[in-house]
C-alpha cells in the first residue's frame, strides 16, 4: 500500500472565500487534506483514524472563489499505528478575474499551479485496524508527485487505443500469474526456489491454492542454470498438469546468447500460452537481443504451435512493436500484454509508466504488470486498482524478507489475492482465466 494515492477535486465557492470576499483561507486546503487522509486510512485500515500532526505546511499560491482545486494524498510510510502522508493541492481551473472579462470566465490551466504542500502523520489505534498487516510494506521511497488529469470514461468501441486509465477503474475479476522459477541462482542463494520438475509442480500447486490461475514457467538444469530443453520443460509440464489445472505459460525468452532454436524448444510441449519478447533490452550488465526478424520468426513458430502469445514489453517501444505485429497479422488476437517494469536498463517501475503503457493498447486487449524486486508489490497493486492483472513470484522478486522467501512464491500470490479482494476484485480460477485469455469470443 506504500505509494497509494487518493485525489479529490472541488470548486471553491463564495462560502469558502474569507478575505476581501474572494481569497480562500489556507485552512480550506488543510480541510481537503483531512478528507484525503481519511479516505487513505479507510482503504488501509478500514477505519477513519485520527490526524495527529503536520510536520510541514507550505502555502505557495493564492486560491480564489471559482477556482478548481485538486487535492492528493500519498501514503509514504507505515508504522504500527502511524501513517505518514504527503499532501499536495493544485489549482487546475482558474477564474480569470480580469478587467473586461465576464465574472464567470474561467480557464483550464495548461500547467496546474501547486498552491499548497504538506507532510502529516495520522494514527489508527491498533484495536481499530481491520485490515491485515501483511498487505503492505513498512517502507519505500517517496513516489512521484501526483499527476493531474481529468477523469475520462473509456470508449466502449473495441479495437482502438484506450483512454488514459484512471485510479479505481476496476474490472470485477483479476488474473494472478505465478512466476515461480527465474534467473540463474544457486541453492545457497535461494534454497526454496524450485529446481527439479517435482519441486516446480509442488510450488505450482501451492500457488494455485493461493489464487494463481497461470504458471509462468522457466526450467533449470540440475546445476541451477536456465535451459530451454524441450525434454526438461516436458517433464516439468507433465508434473504440473498432474497436480494442478493452471494454465502453463512457457518462456521463449531463454537467456542472453541463446539461439532461436533453443528459445523455442518449449513450444514442442504444446503449452496453452507462451511469451513473445517484443524487443531488445539492456538487461542489467548484459544485452538481450531480439531483432525484428527474430521476433517475427518466434511469433510464427508460436502461432504454429497453437499457443496464445503473451506480449512481454520491457519498454514503451516494445508495445509499439507488438501493435505493429498485430496490424500486420503476425500476432493474432486475443491480445494479452505483460508490462515488465524495473529491470536495470529497462523502463522504470512507476505509476506514470503503467498509466501510459496501458493507454497505448487496444480496448479489447488485457494487460498485466510484473515488477522486479521491491517494486513488485506496490506496482502490481496499482495495476489491479487500474483494472489490470498481476504477476507475482520469486522469479521477479527475490529481494524480500526472509520470512516470505523461505516459503516460496505462494505467499506473494496469497498477499496479492487478499489485496485484490479488499478492493472488490475476485481472483479467477484457471477455467475462467482460459475464457478470458485464450478464447477469441472474449477478445
HELIX and SHEET records of a PDB file:
HELIX    1   1 UNK A   14  UNK A   16  5                                   3    
HELIX    2   2 UNK A   27  UNK A   45  1                                  19    
HELIX    3   3 UNK A  126  UNK A  128  5                                   3    
HELIX    4   4 UNK A  133  UNK A  135  5                                   3    
HELIX    5   5 UNK A  197  UNK A  210  1                                  14    
HELIX    6   6 UNK A  230  UNK A  243  1                                  14    
HELIX    7   7 UNK A  260  UNK A  263  1                                   4    
HELIX    8   8 UNK A  265  UNK A  269  5                                   5    
HELIX    9   9 UNK A  292  UNK A  305  1                                  14    
HELIX   10  10 UNK A  316  UNK A  327  1                                  12    
HELIX   11  11 UNK A  351  UNK A  360  1                                  10    
HELIX   12  12 UNK A  375  UNK A  385  1                                  11    
HELIX   13  13 UNK A  402  UNK A  405  1                                   4    
HELIX   14  14 UNK A  410  UNK A  422  1                                  13    
HELIX   15  15 UNK A  430  UNK A  437  1                                   8    
SHEET    1   A 5 UNK A   5  UNK A  11  0                                        
SHEET    2   A 5 UNK A  68  UNK A  78 -1                                        
SHEET    3   A 5 UNK A  82  UNK A  95 -1                                        
SHEET    4   A 5 UNK A 106  UNK A 123 -1                                        
SHEET    5   A 5 UNK A  50  UNK A  59 -1                                        
SHEET    1   B 2 UNK A  17  UNK A  19  0                                        
SHEET    2   B 2 UNK A  23  UNK A  24 -1                                        
SHEET    1   C 2 UNK A 173  UNK A 174  0                                        
SHEET    2   C 2 UNK A 426  UNK A 427  1                                        
SHEET    1   D 9 UNK A 176  UNK A 179  0                                        
SHEET    2   D 9 UNK A 214  UNK A 217  1                                        
SHEET    3   D 9 UNK A 247  UNK A 250  1                                        
SHEET    4   D 9 UNK A 273  UNK A 277  1                                        
SHEET    5   D 9 UNK A 308  UNK A 313  1                                        
SHEET    6   D 9 UNK A 336  UNK A 341  1                                        
SHEET    7   D 9 UNK A 366  UNK A 371  1                                        
SHEET    8   D 9 UNK A 389  UNK A 392  1                                        
SHEET    9   D 9 UNK A 176  UNK A 179  1                                        
SHEET    1   E 2 UNK A 219  UNK A 220  0                                        
SHEET    2   E 2 UNK A 226  UNK A 227 -1                                        
SHEET    1   F 2 UNK A 281  UNK A 283  0                                        
SHEET    2   F 2 UNK A 286  UNK A 288 -1                                        
END                                                                             
